Amino acid sequence: MDRNICVLVLGDIGRSPRMQYHSISLAKAGLKVDLVGYAGTKPHDALIDQTNIKIHAMQPPTSLNGLPGLLRYLMKAIYLVLQLSIYLMFRISKPDFLLLQNPPAFPTIAVAWFVCRLRGSKLVIDWHNYGYTILGLTLGKQHILVRLSKWYERFFGRLSDANFCVTNAMRDDLQKNWSINRAFTLYDRPPAMFKSLDLESKHKIISVLANEYEIFRGDSSNSQDTAFTYKDGETIKYKADRPALLISSTSWTEDEDFSILLNALEGYENLVNNLRNSKKYPRLICVITGKGPLKEYYQELIQKKSFKCISICTPWLKAEDYPKILGAADLGVCLHKSSSGLDLPMKVVDMFGCGLPVCAISFDCLHELVKHEENGMIFQNEQELCLQMQELLKGFPDQQRKIDLFRKNLKTFQRKRWEECWRQTAYPVFCS
């Protein structure tokens, strides 16, 4: 099928996994893809290697950051409108479809719709969340700019030709409250790179991290040992007293309160310190990955904690290493609370793809992904998270009955991957 598709991301392409997956799937289906977005983080190798994908890397308007608030927003809006218009009108081939990530909604949806009308293209919006609800986290739900943003998003959203949603709840909300009827649920599903690892592969990724982060290194003189594993001849083995590897991924934004995890870890440490037989509970190595505006703030909070049996590091991992560390971990933690209550955390999808059970903070539609006491646990606050960590890790590593049960139940989830779901739901839209 000889069709051109423009995939538009008003953000760092390398930090937009779902739109990368869209692009790869479109290219595999034989369509030509122009991927337009900001340069920054290196995208997945699978995307870079696709000959059917041409990346158009824009530069964000960082030079405007020194301007006063209102003037900065005004100039940024003008800059983005002009930048997007130039790229979409003159830098790419005429697209048959323009696939747009939302949010951010402003000015992307309006510019994309206008370009589609001029060039005779169809507009498809991939709804990850609502932009106005994210704005409401900082300004408040009743702020005039939030209300204007909601009107804008709804008005231009109705003008789309087709829509994808990440949950059934969002699809129903678009239909009921926004009168957007051509909407299809396309759940996030992990691509094949997110998978369970054998012990040798776990040893390899931990050894790679040990070169940069001391907490992954073993306490022996043997450089091939790690904090978790050792080499016995040609065989890799777990250490009998190995720590548990806890992992969380975040964009370090307002919709994730990481003080919940820090306080839960503090409660776990207090329990271990107060027990006569502290060997019932393992030491913890906690890895928190990601980039974002609040990272330095939480790093300062972490430094103020005087943990004895818990070590924390906050690395930014290469795209190819991120699935591997998930596959090596023992337990995942998700603190994402949807600003709209209608989207699901992709980080949990990634963890489930690796067969990693998760403790996730509760919000309205989380049950579409996390089944409490079946593939993970859902908590309301730091006290519940602390209790769940204690319950799951007691007797570790010899006793992992509940974690093993969750891993077994996740095998069904692991069988259905992004490519299969995309073929069933998205591909027919681009054939219409």
C-alpha positions, 0 to 999 in steps of 0.5 A: 500500500503506497501511502504516506503517514505523518506522525507528529509529536510535539515533544522529545521523539526518544521519550515518546515510546508509543509514537515510536511504536506507531511509526515502526508498525506503520513502516513494517506495514509498508507505509512511508512515515515522516516522523516529526518531533523534537530532537533529544533522547536517542530513539529506539534502534528499531526505529532508526533502522527502518528505511521507511521512516524519515525523522524530521527533528525540530529544535524546541524554542529554548531561546525564549526561556529568558523572557518574562512569563506572559511574553514567553508564552505568547512568543512560544505560541507564535514560534510553535505555530510557525514551526509546525506550519513550515514543517507540515506544509513544506518539509514533508511529503503530502500525508494521506494521514496525519497521526497526532499525539495528544497532549500537548494539545496547544497549538498542535491540534489546531495547526494539524487540522488546518494543514490537513484541510489544506493538503487533503489529509485525514487527521487521526488523534492518539489520545494519551490523556487530556491536556487541560487536565495536566494544566489543571494540576498547576493552575487549578481546575477552575482557572480561566486558562484551564477552561479555555484549554478544555474548550479548545481541546474539545472543539478541535478534537471533534474535527478529527477523522479518527481517534485512538484511546489508551483505555475504554474509559477514555473512549467512552468519555470522548463519546459521551461528553465530547461527541467524538464517536469514531474512537477506538481503544488501542491499549498500550502493549509492550513490543517484543524487546520487553521480556523476561530474562534468564539469569545470565542475561540478568547478570550481564545487564547488572554488570553493565550498570555496575561499571557506572553505579557502585551499588550494583557491584559485588563486595568481593575482589572478583570483578565478575561478581555483582551485588546479586550474582556471581560466576561459579566456573562458567555458571552464573548463580544468585547470591544466597543473601542477595538484595531485592531489586526494586524499580520505578520509572517516572517522568518526574512530574506533578502527577507522580508524588515520589515522596510516597515511595520514599516514605514507604521505604523509610517505613520498610527500613524502620521495620527491618531495624526494629526486628531482632531477626532482620534476615526475614526481610532483604536489603533493597536496591531501588532504581528510579529511572527517568528524566523530568523537571522534579528530578533534582528536587527528589534527589535532594530528598533522597540524599537527606535520608539516612538509609542503612539497608536500602540503596537508591540510584536515579539513572537515565538508562539507554533505550536498549538497557531499560527493558533489560533492567525491568527484566532483572528486577524483582518488584516494580512500583508505579506512582502515576496518578492520571490527571484525567483518571482516564489513561494508564501508565505505560511503565506498568505495561513495560513491567508486565511485558517483562513479567515483573509484578507491580505495586501501583497507586490507585486511580479510577481506571487502573483496573483495566490493567492492574488486577489486585492480588492477581498480577500485582497490588494496588495501594492508596497511600504510603502506609499501604505500599509499605505493608505490600512491600513487607508482605511480598518481600518477607522471606526473600529470596527463598520465599516468593510465593505471591511474587511467583504467582503474579509472574505466572498470571502475567504470562497471559499478558505477555503473549499479546504484544503491541504489533498484534494489537496495532494490526487489529485496531490501528491498521484498518484505520490507515487502510480506509 
